[in-house]
């Protein structure tokens, strides 16, 4: 539920160890953003998916792609205008940290596919490693 009507839906496509013989290794998880009132903390669809994919219940071995669908808007932090809505700074940071952790569930090569909910012809294909570059968020190296 989104108090201002800004709806975001996201899907993770990944793999996991089958629970029993004959089970598929493929996993497709869906979630949506929530912020019931202006005073509530936002929790993005991507955040929910990462919680589930990295948690004990779903525990994916690898996330192959995030697919995010929403109406585009200017990024709150970087102020970048875009043809699709890319993950917010909180999600970009979390994806990047997970990729840097070395556990392999999310890698710097994990695809991030975004689409405009109003005009499906507008799509963008990036990798986790490209998100911070696009938003001009460079990490300083010691």
Secondary structure, 3 states (H helix, E strand, C coil): CECCCCCEEEEEEEECCCCCCCCCCEEEEEEECEECCCCCCCECHHHHHHHHHHCCCCCCCEEEEEEEEECCCCCCCCCCCCCCCCCCHHHHHHHHHHHHHCCCCCCCCCEEEEEECCCCCCEEEEEHHHHHHHCCCCCCCC
